[in-house]
Amino acid sequence: MKVTHVTIEPDVVTPVKLPAKTGEILVKNFTTGDLLVSIEKDDFTDNYVIIPSLMGEVLSENTTHASTRLYFFDDVYLKSSVGGEVEIRCLKV
């Protein structure tokens, strides 16, 4: 498993380049506030997941295309009202 550790600043969208393309990640929120996670750069209105403080969540992109292959991504965007540490693990590479 490939692991990325990130320090985020309050109220700033933090782009994270993952070490490999993946279709599934585990995000652990070590901050003291909620963490918003998106795979789309500027979309924190509709397409994001909220991970509560000191919790983790498996995120999977299961959009299928005509080739019936999963959509893989290598960029993740993080945002929180407080700064802190976040860990991201690529589960499917």
Secondary structure, 3 states (H helix, E strand, C coil): CEEEEEEECCCCCEEEEEEEEECEEEEEECCCCCEEEECCCCCCCCCCEEECCCCEEEEECCCECCCCCECCEEEEEEEECCCEEEEEEEEEC
